[in-house]
């Protein structure tokens, strides 16, 4: 990209680095709470008005009650015996990030797919902002396409770019200007 560039990292520019240990404590205890399948008292970790912003298929939840009713309860209805495993966590002042997986049993309807009883891996990435000991924002990406594939459903109808990796299709290339 030539010329002017968009402003970068605006949200984290002025983070208070002295808050790193507090942020770590909030995130670690919150993950323990999720692994204990807590719903009704999850407000111990999130503000009443926090924002949970998910990728397509997950939706966006404004407020604790919407998060409980429109994410936690449906997720636990679809996937039982789940364990959250953060493979990496990063902490920087009031910010934290993690990626990992949940291992769970598909025990309820998910994306219109009837329960299969299969154990699945649910990959995710989370980014949190913590203020005064509670999460105020949570950006989330959950790999629903990977979950559906484990349940025998290809959300990309054979058009996923994995076909390039397997050598089944040739990857297109951008036109070069000569």
C-alpha positions, -999 to +999 in steps of 0.1 A: +000+000+000+015+033-010+007+067+004-011+075+036-020+046+058-050+041+082-044+048+118-036+015+137-042+001+172-063+030+183-081+010+211-049-001+228-028+030+223-034+044+258-037+012+278-026+014+314+001-012+317-001-012+355-034-031+350-019-062+335-020-083+366-056-073+374-066-082+338-049-116+341-068-123+373-102-114+358-096-135+326-082-166+344-111-167+369-137-160+342-123-190+321-126-212+353-162-200+356-169-209+320-154-244+326-177-247+356-206-240+332-217-210+351-244-188+335-266-171+361-237-156+381-213-149+352-219-112+360-190-117+385-167-112+355-187-091+330-204-057+334-241-054+330-237-035+298-208-053+283-206-060+245-199-094+231-192-091+194-190-123+175-184-133+139-212-142+114-233-170+128-225-160+164-241-126+165-235-096+187-248-094+223-254-061+240-256-066+277-251-095+302-287-108+299-284-110+260-251-128+264-266-153+289-298-159+269-286-157+233-251-172+236-244-191+268-277-210+271-280-220+234-243-229+233-246-252+264-278-267+250-260-276+217-228-287+233-225-306+266-195-319+285-175-290+273-141-279+284-125-246+274-087-249+267-069-217+260-038-226+241-022-192+245-031-160+264-016-126+260-020-097+285-013-060+280-026-036+305-064-036+303-064-059+273-062-097+270-064-121+241-065-159+238-070-186+212-078-222+218-105-247+216-135-262+234-139-299+234-176-308+237-203-333+228-229-323+202-259-330+223-285-305+210-294-288+177-267-267+162-271-247+129-301-269+121-280-301+126-297-326+149-277-339+178-251-365+168-235-373+201-201-367+184-172-351+203-161-320+185-134-294+187-147-258+187-118-234+178-120-198+189-102-165+195-111-140+222-101-104+228-112-087+260-111-052+275-112-052+313-121-020+333-123-019+371-121-056+375-148-066+349-149-073+312-166-045+293-159-057+257-153-091+242-145-096+205-149-133+196-144-155+165-157-190+168-150-214+139-185-226+132-176-239+098-150-263+113-176-275+138-202-281+111-176-300+090-170-323+120-207-330+120-207-338+082-220-305+069-198-284+044-210-248+048-189-239+017-205-265-006-171-277-018-159-241-026-136-238+005-100-231-003-089-263+014-094-277-021-063-257-032-044-273-003-054-308-014-045-301-050-081-306-062-084-271-076-058-246-088-057-214-067-063-183-088-036-156-089-041-118-092-033-102-125+001-087-126+006-052-141+035-052-165 
